[in-house]
């Protein structure tokens, strides 16, 4: 009967050890779940603080009753129709298009990116300046015509920059012709001045140094404030080492 008691005791010990290890696993799982819940709650609080710290988006300006609403597909509206709605002549229309190109260049539009890849703040600044220069654009709601003009100007900028270096295109041939026409102007001599330049005096070669020690050379200096005795004294002082 003694061996049976020993086996039962060892079985009880194994059961207690399994139960204790299982309890530790449950405790660790609960701790990990609690840590995850705490992290999620902290992330939500951080996001809420960031949202409260950011300024609220400005409300859109009220649309005037006589403004032209934005169509469903602004890109399908012809430019001739936009010009007719604006009621401007050809000169003002060309000035608006030129201002669009200039404002895009001033806003540092990135030509290596698409229109959708441009920074909204830069495009918005270019649109605001364009409307200030040409207030007639403000009759359209939501700036849909202003952005349409800027987008077309940006497309022209990209197409020009891509073909200006290609001599097989029309833009490339024109650019090459302009460079050839400007070359003689750069290499030509400057225009003569109204006053005739004075001829420069020829430079006289210095006499070769006298052979021998340096203290034997005659040091004759022409000074206006001294007489001939000083000249003789300077000439004689070079021979002191010999006499």
C-alpha positions as CSV (number, residue, x, y, z in Angstrom):
1,X,0.0,0.0,0.0
2,X,3.0,2.4,0.5
3,X,3.8,2.6,-3.2
4,X,0.2,3.6,-4.1
5,X,0.4,6.4,-1.6
6,X,3.6,7.8,-3.1
7,X,2.1,7.7,-6.6
8,X,-1.0,9.6,-5.5
9,X,1.1,12.2,-3.7
10,X,3.2,12.8,-6.8
11,X,0.1,13.1,-8.9
12,X,-1.3,15.7,-6.6
13,X,1.9,17.7,-6.7
14,X,1.9,17.6,-10.6
15,X,-1.8,18.8,-10.6
16,X,-1.0,21.7,-8.2
17,X,2.0,22.7,-10.4
18,X,-0.1,22.7,-13.6
19,X,-2.8,24.7,-11.8
20,X,-0.2,27.3,-10.5
21,X,1.4,27.7,-14.0
22,X,-2.0,28.1,-15.6
23,X,-2.9,30.7,-13.1
24,X,0.3,32.6,-13.8
25,X,-0.5,32.5,-17.5
26,X,-4.0,33.9,-16.9
27,X,-2.6,36.7,-14.7
28,X,0.0,37.6,-17.4
29,X,-2.7,37.6,-20.1
30,X,-4.8,39.9,-18.0
31,X,-1.9,42.3,-17.4
32,X,-1.2,42.5,-21.1
33,X,-4.8,43.2,-21.9
34,X,-4.9,45.9,-19.2
35,X,-1.7,47.4,-20.7
36,X,-3.2,47.4,-24.2
37,X,-6.4,49.1,-22.9
38,X,-4.3,51.7,-21.1
39,X,-2.3,52.4,-24.2
40,X,-5.5,52.7,-26.3
41,X,-7.0,55.1,-23.8
42,X,-3.8,57.2,-23.8
43,X,-3.8,57.4,-27.6
44,X,-7.4,58.5,-27.7
45,X,-6.7,61.2,-25.1
46,X,-3.6,62.4,-27.1
47,X,-5.6,62.6,-30.3
48,X,-8.4,64.5,-28.6
49,X,-5.9,67.0,-27.2
50,X,-4.3,67.5,-30.7
51,X,-7.7,68.0,-32.2
52,X,-8.6,70.6,-29.6
53,X,-5.3,72.4,-30.0
54,X,-5.7,72.8,-33.8
55,X,-7.6,75.8,-35.0
56,X,-11.0,75.2,-36.4
57,X,-11.3,75.3,-40.2
58,X,-12.6,78.6,-41.5
59,X,-16.1,78.7,-42.7
60,X,-16.6,79.2,-46.5
61,X,-17.5,82.7,-47.6
62,X,-21.1,83.2,-48.4
63,X,-21.9,83.0,-52.1
64,X,-23.4,86.0,-53.6
65,X,-26.8,85.6,-55.2
66,X,-25.6,86.9,-58.6
67,X,-22.5,84.6,-58.7
68,X,-22.1,81.9,-61.2
69,X,-22.3,78.5,-59.5
70,X,-19.8,75.7,-60.0
71,X,-20.8,73.1,-62.6
72,X,-20.6,69.4,-62.0
73,X,-17.6,69.1,-64.3
74,X,-15.7,72.4,-64.6
75,X,-13.0,70.9,-66.8
76,X,-15.6,70.4,-69.6
77,X,-16.5,74.0,-69.8
78,X,-14.8,75.6,-72.8
79,X,-12.6,78.6,-72.2
80,X,-14.6,80.6,-74.8
81,X,-17.7,80.1,-72.7
82,X,-15.8,81.3,-69.6
83,X,-14.6,84.4,-71.4
84,X,-18.1,85.1,-72.6
85,X,-19.5,84.8,-69.0
86,X,-16.8,87.2,-67.8
87,X,-17.5,89.6,-70.6
88,X,-13.9,90.7,-71.2
89,X,-12.1,91.6,-74.3
90,X,-9.1,89.9,-75.8
91,X,-6.6,92.2,-74.2
92,X,-7.9,91.7,-70.7
93,X,-8.3,87.9,-71.3
94,X,-4.6,87.7,-72.3
95,X,-3.6,89.7,-69.2
96,X,-5.5,87.3,-67.0
97,X,-3.7,84.3,-68.6
98,X,-0.3,86.0,-68.2
99,X,-1.0,86.8,-64.6
100,X,-1.8,83.1,-64.0
101,X,1.6,82.1,-65.3
102,X,3.4,84.7,-63.3
103,X,1.6,83.9,-60.1
104,X,2.3,80.2,-60.4
105,X,6.0,81.0,-61.0
106,X,6.0,83.3,-57.9
107,X,4.3,80.5,-55.9
108,X,7.2,78.1,-56.8
109,X,4.9,75.5,-58.4
110,X,6.8,72.3,-58.8
111,X,6.9,71.3,-62.5
112,X,8.2,67.8,-61.9
113,X,4.9,67.0,-60.1
114,X,1.3,66.7,-61.3
115,X,-1.4,69.3,-60.6
116,X,-2.8,67.2,-57.8
117,X,0.7,66.9,-56.3
118,X,1.1,70.6,-55.8
119,X,0.9,72.1,-52.3
120,X,-2.6,73.6,-51.6
121,X,-1.3,76.6,-49.8
122,X,0.8,77.7,-52.8
123,X,-2.0,77.2,-55.2
124,X,-4.4,79.0,-52.9
125,X,-2.0,82.0,-52.6
126,X,-1.6,82.2,-56.4
127,X,-5.4,82.1,-56.8
128,X,-5.9,84.8,-54.2
129,X,-3.4,87.1,-55.9
130,X,-5.0,86.4,-59.3
131,X,-8.4,87.4,-58.1
132,X,-7.0,90.6,-56.5
133,X,-5.4,91.6,-59.8
134,X,-8.5,90.7,-61.8
135,X,-11.7,91.2,-59.6
136,X,-13.9,90.0,-62.4
137,X,-13.0,86.4,-61.5
138,X,-14.9,86.8,-58.2
139,X,-18.2,86.4,-59.9
140,X,-17.7,82.7,-60.0
141,X,-18.4,80.8,-56.8
142,X,-15.8,78.6,-55.1
143,X,-13.1,80.0,-57.3
144,X,-13.7,77.3,-59.9
145,X,-12.8,79.5,-62.8
146,X,-9.7,80.8,-61.1
147,X,-8.4,77.2,-60.4
148,X,-9.4,76.2,-63.9
149,X,-7.2,79.0,-65.4
150,X,-4.3,78.2,-63.1
151,X,-4.5,74.5,-63.9
152,X,-4.3,75.2,-67.6
153,X,-1.4,77.6,-67.1
154,X,0.4,75.0,-65.1
155,X,-0.1,72.5,-67.9
156,X,1.4,74.9,-70.4
157,X,4.4,75.5,-68.0
158,X,5.0,71.7,-67.8
159,X,4.7,71.2,-71.6
160,X,7.1,74.1,-72.3
161,X,9.7,72.9,-69.8
162,X,9.6,69.4,-71.3
163,X,10.0,70.4,-75.0
164,X,12.2,73.5,-74.7
165,X,15.3,71.4,-74.8
166,X,14.1,69.1,-77.6
167,X,15.1,70.5,-81.0
168,X,12.6,68.3,-82.8
169,X,9.7,70.3,-81.3
170,X,8.5,73.7,-82.3
171,X,9.3,75.2,-78.9
172,X,12.8,73.7,-79.0
173,X,13.5,75.1,-82.4
174,X,12.3,78.6,-81.3
175,X,14.5,78.4,-78.2
176,X,17.5,77.4,-80.2
177,X,16.9,80.2,-82.6
178,X,16.8,82.7,-79.8
179,X,20.0,81.4,-78.3
180,X,21.7,81.8,-81.7
181,X,20.4,85.3,-82.1
182,X,21.7,86.3,-78.6
183,X,25.1,84.8,-79.2
184,X,26.6,87.7,-81.3
185,X,25.3,90.2,-78.7
186,X,27.2,88.4,-76.0
187,X,30.5,88.1,-77.9
188,X,30.5,91.6,-79.5
189,X,32.9,94.2,-78.2
190,X,31.5,96.8,-75.9
191,X,30.4,100.2,-77.3
192,X,33.2,102.8,-77.2
193,X,32.8,105.4,-74.6
194,X,32.1,109.1,-75.3
195,X,35.4,110.1,-73.8
196,X,38.6,109.0,-75.6
197,X,40.8,106.9,-73.5
198,X,44.2,108.3,-72.8
199,X,47.1,106.4,-74.2
200,X,49.0,104.5,-71.6
201,X,52.7,105.3,-71.1
202,X,55.2,102.7,-72.2
203,X,56.8,100.9,-69.4
204,X,60.6,101.1,-69.3
205,X,62.5,98.1,-68.4
206,X,64.5,98.2,-65.1
207,X,68.3,98.0,-65.4
208,X,69.8,94.7,-64.4
209,X,71.2,94.6,-60.8
210,X,74.9,95.3,-60.4
211,X,77.0,92.2,-59.6
212,X,78.5,92.1,-56.2
213,X,77.3,92.5,-52.6
214,X,74.1,94.4,-52.1
215,X,75.8,97.1,-49.9
216,X,78.0,98.1,-52.8
217,X,75.1,99.2,-55.0
218,X,74.6,102.9,-55.4
219,X,71.5,104.1,-53.7
220,X,70.7,107.2,-55.6
221,X,67.2,108.6,-54.8
222,X,65.7,111.6,-56.5
223,X,64.1,113.8,-53.9
224,X,62.7,117.2,-54.7
225,X,63.3,118.6,-51.3
226,X,67.1,117.9,-51.1
227,X,70.0,119.3,-52.9
228,X,72.9,117.7,-54.8
229,X,74.9,117.0,-51.7
230,X,72.3,114.6,-50.4
231,X,72.4,112.7,-53.7
232,X,76.2,112.5,-53.5
233,X,76.0,111.3,-49.9
234,X,73.6,108.5,-50.7
235,X,75.8,107.4,-53.6
236,X,78.9,107.5,-51.5
237,X,77.4,105.5,-48.6
238,X,77.2,102.4,-50.7
239,X,81.0,102.2,-50.8
240,X,81.6,102.4,-47.1
241,X,82.1,98.7,-46.9
242,X,84.9,98.8,-49.5
243,X,86.8,101.9,-48.4
